[in-house]
Structure formats: C-alpha cells, structure tokens
Amino acid sequence: MIDDFAKEYLHGDLRDVREVMLWKLDGLSEYDVRRPLTLTGTNLLGLVKHLSMTEARYFGDVFDRPFPEALPRWDDAEAGDAAMWATEHETREEIIDRYRRVWEHSDATIAALAIDSPGHVPWWPRPDVKLFNILVHVLTETSRHAGHADILREQLDGSTGFMAEYADAQPDAALWEARRAKIERAARAAATKPDHATYNGPAARS
C-alpha cells in the first residue's frame, strides 16, 4: 500500500508542476517566450522543449517503452544544446503539444509499472534503477526548471505565483518595490560590516 501511495504522490506532484511550466508561457508574446534572459541563453519555451525531451527519454527508453516520435541520441551534445531553445521554424503550439503528448506517454508508463519496476539509464554512473528513482529524478528536474521559469517570468512582467488562480492575490508593484528596497538596504549595510567583509566559507569542523 505504501508503494501505491508513494507512486501516486510523486506522480501527482509531477502533474502539478508540468502545468506550472505551461502557465508561465500564458499571455506572453512570441518574442518573450523565446528570448534569452540569462547570460547562458535560458528562455521559457526552451525549458518546455527541454523537459519534453527529458520526460520522453526517462519514461520511455529507460523502461524499454520508447516514445513513438523521433528523439535525438542521449549522447548527441549538439542535439542536447538545440533542445534548450526554439528555432524560428518551431511554433509555440508544436512545442506545447509535444510536451502534452509526452505527458500521456509518461503517464501510461507510470500507470503500467510498479514503483520498483527495473529500468536502465546508460548515461548514469549507477545505471540500474527503479521507477521510483526516475519519478523522483524527473520531478526534481521539472521543479528545478519551474523555479527558473518563475524568475524568468518575473523578469519579463513581474508575474509571480505557483498557479494562475494565485497570481491575482499578489501584492501590487509599490509593495514589491518597497520590499526590494528594504532588502537592498540590508544587503548594503551588511557589506560594510567588518565581520562580514572577509567571509571565506564555513569554518572547518573539529
């Protein structure tokens, strides 16, 4: 019984965070969902494209249940880079629709297998895994990129929140600016304190 609970709990969280990823695209222009917003080129639509490849591979190839559409080889570095951004020839709808098709394939794998079903990840140092490992890994990966998407979306239009229904409850711009100014003052004050100026990491334990 605990195995069924654990599988459904992890799967439920994965379903939720997938929807968050797509919500972060809502209401944005084609340029804004695609444009690089960090020095390394991180962008919102690219995160969705990347996650579709990630899920398709982990819930497909790893359990000998391949996703029915073509995927680049896992050891193709050039293809891995291309999975992080959308070309001008790829539409937002194509990328979102593929992500949803991947969800359906992943969900079928999760439903069909027990949580201790074996899989094989050739690119991992310890390649023999269970469905449990992969559920945790994909949930962690998706949550990590949802955090990236939170920050990217906030940079674009100040929108924050985990789900659309909570976005309208956020404080107004004046409150956010006052909060930011308070944190900025604290950071500047801390930087001038002599006991903060030469921090070299945590002290070694005896």
Secondary structure, 3 states (H helix, E strand, C coil): CHHHHHHHHHHHHHHHHHHHHHHCCCCCCHHHHHCCCCCCCCCHHHHHHHHHHHHHHHCCHHHCCCCCCCCCCCCCHHHHHHCCCCCCCCCHHHHHHHHHHHHHHHHHHHHHCCCCCEEECCCCCCCEEEHHHHHHHHHHHHHHHHHHHHHHHHHHHCCCCCCHHHHCCCCCHHHHHHHHHHHHHHHHHHHCCHHHCCCCCCCCCC
